[in-house]
Amino acid sequence: QVQLVESGGGSVQTGGSLRLSCAASGHPPSSAYMGWFRQNPGKEREAVAGIYNDGGGTYYHDSVKGRFTISRDNAKNTVYLQMNSLKADDTGMYYCAAGESFMYWIRQANEWGQGTQVTVSS
């Protein structure tokens, strides 16, 4: 079993930046693919960005391409999401999630963090 702990959320103005961190502990194969989802009340949860433990296989939602960058430090078992040029639509609860592969992660990630709130205001 993998435990995920997020940090780095907060409130920023439009155009600002934040960096989210997700520290993982537990069974490495279960966290081969890690990344971030976000959700707002009344809306479906959507996958934002993900990455394999070798740094490959990166995924980005179309709305964040060119603005967000996901990276991974395996020595620290931590995944980062650098978010630049933030927009009001990026507001939401961001959850770190892990899975054995990209398909497991995006369809039915088996491990989730508690979430960290990101609020972008004009």
Disulfide bonds with the S-S distance in Angstrom:
Cys22-Cys96 2.01
